[in-house]
Every structure is written in structure tokens, then in C-alpha cells.
């Protein structure tokens, strides 16, 4: 029987998390028919043999290498048979009824193209950075730079992070977190999938913006719950920061033009250097204090 939902998981150096994720899917016993597709980006330590042994019900696709989050998911989507695609990070634990709730929400209102479940941290507290307003250059500077660290309650960042919202009610949003969300496959194909020029980070912001430009709605569904063990399957911190900055630059240039994108990136560069200056001042001041005591 053709599945209603295709669950797509891109794996990279997260073997333990992946099998926990698969176990949670199996134990959730959704009423909705589904298939699971694992795309393996880890060419050095492939998991095909373990999957065949421990989870033979999973469809396995080996990529040509670590092609990135978007490209890996695109590979899975091409093989998917479901009407809906559910993209999951391997470091997630899906709870009972989450799949069914997402499908119900997708069908409940007209023109809905994307549904995001509620993300929870390991301690079951609400994950704070799920669903945002539109990422504009101003929002990026105020919410993704050192400004937000020093002034976390600045009004632009609060609006972008939807800080006044408790994430306990269903809501139409502008963008969702890439760790877990469902999209209509027909919409995914119409948009050409994820832009593979994003290796990792900001591809979901780009995808959601393009979906909204087609007039499709994005809904957050709090009754569908997924635990996100954040950061378990990413690159090392130094490389991840470089990828983050490259994706951020590309996003702003793509959607706001070369001039605005370049100015925005220069602003981030200046702010990063200002952070270093501030740190040096603090260290110098601390050194002076230690000499006087």
C-alpha cells in the first residue's frame, strides 16, 4: 500500500541518535501509513549493514558523500512515495500521535503547505528557537549577531523570535525550524526542493519564504511533539561556524540583492570584530584590577 507520509532522515555521524530516532518512530504507532527513508551522508562509516540488521523496514540511500542537509533531503524526497514529506533530524525523538496530528493539521485548513510540530528539549521544556518571523537583514543583525547577546530584549529580535508567544497554541508562522517539519510533496516539487547551495543552515528559512511567496500557509501544531537533542549530528564547531556564515551570506544576497546582502554581511563582520574588541577591553580591565589587589 502506498504510504501517506514519507519520513526522510539525513544521517551524518549520528549512529546512536539515528537508531533511537527510528525506534521512537516505530513505537509511536501512527494510524497514518508511512515509510522511512534514511539518506546516508557518512561515506567513511556507512550504516547500511546495521540498518539491514536492526531496521530492515527502512529504505536506505547512500549519497555520494557529505553533500549537506538540503541535498541529502532532496535525494530522499526523489525516492519518496508519500503525499507528505516529514523531514526529521536524526537527533530527534518523535512522540505518539505526532505524525497523525501533523497530517490532520495539514488537511484541516485550506492552502496549508507546511506544518511544524512542537519541539521540546531533552528536559521537555519548550525549545525556544522554533518558528520565527521573516528573516530580513535588520532581523538578522538584531537577532543573529552579538547585539542579541548583549541586548536580547531588543524589539526587533523579540519580534523575530516571536518571544511573546508561549508555543502552546496553534499559529500561522513565517518560518519553521529544520529539525522537524512536514510539507506537501507536490509543493516541495513545485519549489524544486531545498536550494542545495545551502550546505547547512538557513535552507529552511529560504524554503519557507519561497513557499509563502506561492501563497502557501505555514502552521505550527503544538499537539504534535518532537524532542530535539540539539547539536548531536552537526559538524565540529569551527567548521559549523564557517558554514553558518556562508549560508547566511548567501541567503541575504539571494533574497535581498547583491548590494543589500554584501552590506549586511559587512555589518556582521564589523559586529564580530566589535565583540573581540569588547572582550579585549574586559580582559585588560580585569588585568588592571588584579594588579591593584
Wavefront OBJ file of the C-alpha trace (Angstrom):
o trace
v 0.000 0.000 0.000
v 1.256 3.458 -0.896
v 2.270 5.388 2.244
v 0.629 8.680 3.151
v 3.802 10.085 4.733
v 7.445 9.651 3.772
v 9.755 10.313 6.728
v 13.170 11.441 5.500
v 16.222 11.422 7.766
v 19.678 12.553 6.653
v 22.388 10.780 8.655
v 25.895 12.030 9.311
v 27.967 10.727 12.224
v 24.972 10.200 14.497
v 24.565 6.416 14.618
v 23.261 6.170 18.179
v 20.861 9.073 17.722
v 19.610 7.684 14.416
v 18.651 4.302 15.850
v 16.964 5.976 18.827
v 15.049 8.121 16.348
v 13.975 5.076 14.324
v 12.946 3.227 17.467
v 10.759 6.159 18.540
v 9.082 6.240 15.116
v 8.293 2.532 15.331
v 6.978 2.865 18.878
v 4.756 5.847 18.027
v 2.396 3.511 16.091
v 0.819 6.204 13.879
v -2.538 5.488 12.289
v -1.228 7.178 9.148
v 0.580 4.871 6.744
v 4.241 5.805 6.411
v 7.652 4.861 5.115
v 11.079 5.842 6.431
v 13.957 6.795 4.153
v 17.460 7.235 5.572
v 19.945 9.120 3.415
v 23.496 8.339 4.497
v 25.911 11.242 4.071
v 28.656 9.456 6.028
v 30.748 7.716 3.375
v 33.552 6.805 5.803
v 31.403 4.872 8.240
v 28.237 3.837 6.425
v 25.406 2.366 8.445
v 23.817 0.231 5.754
v 24.710 -3.106 7.373
v 23.396 -2.022 10.776
v 20.184 -0.755 9.227
v 19.628 -4.019 7.361
v 20.046 -5.873 10.643
v 18.264 -3.599 13.127
v 15.687 -1.796 10.979
v 15.042 -3.723 7.747
v 11.815 -1.779 7.234
v 13.830 1.374 6.492
v 14.728 2.336 2.923
v 18.420 3.172 2.631
v 20.019 5.637 0.217
v 23.747 6.265 0.178
v 24.759 9.700 -1.080
v 27.983 10.397 -2.929
v 29.451 11.936 0.228
v 28.648 14.568 2.816
v 26.535 16.582 0.395
v 24.825 18.622 3.099
v 21.397 18.826 4.704
v 19.407 20.158 1.769
v 20.970 17.958 -0.900
v 20.571 14.880 1.289
v 16.905 15.597 1.878
v 16.394 16.203 -1.831
v 17.763 12.718 -2.519
v 15.291 11.247 -0.069
v 12.393 13.253 -1.485
v 13.063 11.967 -5.007
v 12.602 8.403 -3.762
v 9.606 9.202 -1.545
v 6.188 7.742 -2.347
v 4.092 9.635 0.207
v 1.737 12.550 -0.326
v 3.511 14.320 2.520
v 7.201 14.526 3.387
v 8.255 14.666 7.039
v 11.841 15.861 7.388
v 13.430 14.751 10.660
v 16.883 15.254 12.105
v 18.418 12.017 13.398
v 18.777 13.672 16.826
v 15.009 13.818 17.327
v 12.577 11.617 19.220
v 9.080 11.702 17.790
v 6.234 11.166 20.260
v 2.946 9.318 19.865
v 0.340 10.952 17.644
v 2.856 13.495 16.290
v 2.651 12.184 12.726
v -1.153 11.878 12.828
v -1.523 15.386 14.294
v 0.630 16.922 11.565
v -1.401 15.208 8.850
v -4.682 16.301 10.470
v -3.484 19.899 10.637
v -2.303 19.752 7.032
v -5.792 18.678 5.970
v -7.818 20.878 8.323
v -7.294 24.235 6.613
v -7.120 25.363 3.011
v -3.824 26.184 1.347
v -1.602 24.802 4.127
v 1.719 23.660 2.671
v 3.933 23.206 5.741
v 3.217 22.031 9.302
v 5.763 22.070 12.122
v 5.430 20.090 15.360
v 6.320 21.492 18.756
v 9.995 20.916 19.531
v 10.933 20.047 23.103
v 14.359 19.963 24.722
v 15.627 16.839 26.452
v 14.175 18.083 29.769
v 10.807 18.512 27.989
v 10.946 22.283 28.193
v 9.775 24.072 25.039
v 12.618 24.533 22.567
v 12.985 28.332 22.375
v 14.109 28.794 18.761
v 11.327 27.128 16.796
v 9.309 29.181 14.345
v 10.248 32.757 13.565
v 9.130 35.847 11.736
v 10.585 36.560 8.294
v 14.387 36.752 8.270
v 15.231 40.208 6.931
v 18.643 41.926 7.058
v 17.535 44.002 10.062
v 16.137 40.953 11.863
v 19.349 39.061 11.122
v 21.560 41.806 12.526
v 19.485 42.216 15.671
v 18.798 38.513 16.317
v 21.791 36.605 14.881
v 24.678 38.827 15.950
v 26.453 39.954 19.109
v 23.728 42.605 19.517
v 21.274 39.918 20.592
v 23.779 38.602 23.127
v 24.194 41.995 24.764
v 20.616 43.191 24.186
v 18.449 40.054 23.998
v 15.267 42.010 24.641
v 15.676 44.416 21.738
v 12.283 44.767 19.998
v 13.448 43.593 16.564
v 14.878 40.334 17.937
v 11.838 39.769 20.133
v 9.572 40.139 17.109
v 11.759 37.840 15.001
v 11.963 35.101 17.670
v 8.228 35.517 18.465
v 9.234 35.935 22.103
v 5.766 36.859 23.361
v 4.316 33.544 22.206
v 4.347 30.540 24.557
v 4.276 27.933 21.747
v 1.221 26.308 23.316
v -1.298 27.377 20.700
v -1.611 26.646 17.004
v -0.385 29.574 14.962
v 0.404 30.582 11.413
v 4.108 31.454 11.222
v 6.600 32.711 8.651
v 9.347 30.095 9.044
v 9.982 26.854 10.942
v 12.970 25.010 12.372
v 14.524 22.470 10.016
v 14.816 19.737 12.669
v 11.247 18.568 12.073
v 8.551 19.698 9.668
v 6.045 18.249 7.226
v 5.491 19.562 3.716
v 3.165 18.586 0.913
v 5.257 16.712 -1.637
v 3.586 18.490 -4.558
v 4.639 21.830 -3.059
v 8.160 20.560 -2.424
v 8.478 19.551 -6.051
v 6.957 22.808 -7.292
v 9.622 24.699 -5.339
v 12.379 22.473 -6.682
v 13.176 21.166 -3.203
v 15.829 22.665 -0.962
v 18.334 25.028 -2.533
v 21.488 22.899 -2.447
v 23.726 25.945 -2.390
v 22.937 25.995 1.328
v 25.153 23.231 2.681
v 23.568 23.582 6.102
v 21.704 26.355 7.986
v 19.168 28.853 6.595
v 17.833 26.425 3.975
v 14.565 26.157 5.909
v 14.235 29.967 6.064
v 14.776 30.076 2.310
v 12.338 27.212 1.677
v 9.598 28.730 3.865
v 9.980 32.145 2.240
v 9.612 30.616 -1.217
v 6.557 28.632 -0.090
v 4.901 31.759 1.272
v 5.665 33.601 -1.965
v 3.449 30.990 -3.640
v 0.659 31.843 -1.202
v 1.014 28.710 0.935
v 0.433 28.820 4.699
v 2.807 27.537 7.362
v 1.293 26.265 10.612
v 2.763 25.368 13.993
v 0.964 22.445 15.645
v 1.667 22.183 19.417
v -0.238 18.897 19.832
v 2.423 17.151 17.736
v 5.543 16.857 19.884
v 9.127 16.022 18.960
v 12.126 16.047 21.318
v 15.161 17.677 19.737
v 18.574 16.702 21.130
v 20.126 19.790 19.590
v 23.560 19.697 18.032
v 24.152 15.932 18.201
v 24.635 15.494 14.458
v 26.425 18.593 13.226
v 29.985 19.260 12.114
v 32.731 20.369 14.516
v 32.079 23.827 15.941
v 34.743 25.649 13.938
v 33.616 24.297 10.580
v 29.951 24.679 11.525
v 30.502 28.387 12.230
v 32.080 28.865 8.804
v 29.182 27.039 7.132
v 26.694 29.113 9.130
v 28.259 32.379 7.964
v 28.482 31.265 4.337
v 24.814 30.221 4.312
v 23.769 33.454 5.990
v 25.603 35.482 3.356
v 24.031 33.525 0.521
v 20.526 33.839 2.000
v 20.656 37.637 2.192
v 22.194 38.030 -1.258
v 19.635 35.659 -2.782
v 16.538 37.317 -1.326
v 17.587 40.942 -0.896
v 20.074 41.521 -3.712
v 23.839 41.634 -4.020
v 24.234 45.158 -2.602
v 21.995 44.667 0.443
v 23.431 41.199 1.049
v 27.006 42.468 0.903
v 26.276 45.417 3.208
v 24.539 43.075 5.645
v 27.481 40.688 5.677
v 29.915 43.572 6.214
v 27.782 44.658 9.150
v 28.058 41.183 10.675
v 31.832 41.298 10.123
v 32.113 44.663 11.911
v 29.946 43.419 14.796
v 32.073 40.280 15.149
v 35.216 42.409 15.359
v 33.493 44.684 17.874
v 32.835 41.612 20.035
v 36.552 40.845 20.007
v 37.367 44.455 20.940
v 34.898 44.293 23.834
v 36.476 41.049 25.045
v 39.963 42.577 24.914
v 38.757 45.607 26.892
v 37.236 43.347 29.542
v 40.437 41.290 29.800
v 42.552 44.437 30.026
v 40.285 45.845 32.731
v 40.391 42.558 34.646
v 44.183 42.567 34.424
v 44.356 46.110 35.823
v 42.096 45.132 38.694
v 44.231 42.090 39.544
v 47.361 44.264 39.724
v 45.689 46.678 42.125
v 44.546 43.950 44.547
l 1 2 3 4 5 6 7 8 9 10 11 12 13 14 15 16 17 18 19 20 21 22 23 24 25 26 27 28 29 30 31 32 33 34 35 36 37 38 39 40 41 42 43 44 45 46 47 48 49 50 51 52 53 54 55 56 57 58 59 60 61 62 63 64 65 66 67 68 69 70 71 72 73 74 75 76 77 78 79 80 81 82 83 84 85 86 87 88 89 90 91 92 93 94 95 96 97 98 99 100 101 102 103 104 105 106 107 108 109 110 111 112 113 114 115 116 117 118 119 120 121 122 123 124 125 126 127 128 129 130 131 132 133 134 135 136 137 138 139 140 141 142 143 144 145 146 147 148 149 150 151 152 153 154 155 156 157 158 159 160 161 162 163 164 165 166 167 168 169 170 171 172 173 174 175 176 177 178 179 180 181 182 183 184 185 186 187 188 189 190 191 192 193 194 195 196 197 198 199 200 201 202 203 204 205 206 207 208 209 210 211 212 213 214 215 216 217 218 219 220 221 222 223 224 225 226 227 228 229 230 231 232 233 234 235 236 237 238 239 240 241 242 243 244 245 246 247 248 249 250 251 252 253 254 255 256 257 258 259 260 261 262 263 264 265 266 267 268 269 270 271 272 273 274 275 276 277 278 279 280 281 282 283 284 285 286 287 288 289 290 291 292 293
